[in-house]
Amino acid sequence: MAAEQSSIHGLWRNRWLFILAATGSAVGLGNIWKFPYITGENGGGAFVLVYLFCICLIGLPVMVAEVMLGRAGRQSPINTMTAVAKDLRLHRDWAGIGWMGAIAGFLILSFYSVIAGWALSYIFKMGGGAFEGATAESSGEIFGALLANPGELLTWHTIFMVLTIAVVARGVNAGLEKAIRILMPLLFVLLIMLLGYALSTDGFDQGFSFLFNFDASKLTGESVVVALGHAFFTLSLGLGAIMAYGAYMPSDVSIGKTVLAVGVLDTVVALAAGLAIFPIVFANGMEPGAGPGLLFQTLPLAFSQMPAGTVFGTLFFILVAFAAWSSSISLAEPVVAWAVESKGVSRIKAGAWVGFSAWILGIGTVLSFNHWSDVTFMGKTFFDSLDFLTANIMLPLGGLMIAVFVGWKMKEADVMAEVKMSNPVLFEAWRLILKYVAPVGIAFVLWNGLQ
Ligand code: TRP
């Protein structure tokens, strides 16, 4: 395999830029919005523990494999998989990893943009003082009114999609780089502030034990599936997004250390968000299992009670919107990069098509919160079904195939040369995980949870 070839889309200038971009992709709505609400729905501590296990034992090792494949192929995930499989004289169907990923990324983008739109609308609600003197009840009403208004949801969905495609069209090296460098640390500072506030409420102990007290009786097969799926979702794994970013990574960088940094940052942000939100839930007698609105109903309460809360609240939702922005571009990147390479279209044209189609599909998610809220498949709305299908089925399946490919199909010497892990014990452990632990674990969880 040619280790020194470059990518037609450019390269990250150094390892920090890769960490920044990958963290920008990983840290997003998944950490701040989704993690707290699915933790609430799945009973707390036991779910969190399973999730952390999935991150360490399956997520991080698969992430190393995904970055490595991207760097070995140096193209869009679809063409990378085709090229690497061809080098190894394997069946071209292995490119299916790239195809399924591109489709999953497109599907996720369609609803991700709608939820990110909620954050955009909250910037203006907060800034306009809508939450001054808010109570649990009034904050719930404001959120309910947003969901009941498809026109408003559609407007913000449209704006967010245009923002996403604008960056994707300019290419990964320009775009958001500078903004992320300032905004990610700022997001962190604000989360710490919220944590400080949560500590001062009388719900902190209860919130803390909800998150960290292990109670196995609360675990169901389905919640294990959700925990595994979320490990993939939050690390941006299983669909080629990280593979696409790996394709722009310089050849001399150690993948393992870099991935570890991304994983730690991602996990810390999710836990901080949970620790900030649950004390507010309990201090105000709210419902931990309230669903997708949890973040949007709880945090405005905290801001309404702290000094200069309007300013901090507005800033907070700006940062959430940026975190979502730097994630959504990586959802579109695999399809767009493929269209540029294989169809010879410009990034702008490819981006416009992908964005427009995902925007249309997003209308289904918009309607699932109002007109179509009663239209369900197996008890799930359009949004719930898309979320379940992508995060809990497609991403783990993608991860399983990546693990099998790198663990069983690639030659050990090639893998060793590409991944550049200096510690032989770690390398062997990683290979064993890819060969056995990850595929068997994923297959077992899906098999048990989906009956
Ligand atoms: N990880 C992002 C989040 O937590 C979402 C995301 C971006 C993603 N790119 C991805 C999820 C690729 C799966 C695959 O919000």
Residues whose N, C-alpha, C, O or C-beta is under 5 A from the ligand:
A	BS01	LIG	S25 A26 V27 G28 L29 G30 N31 F232 F233 T234 L235 S236 L237 L239 A241 S327 S330 L331
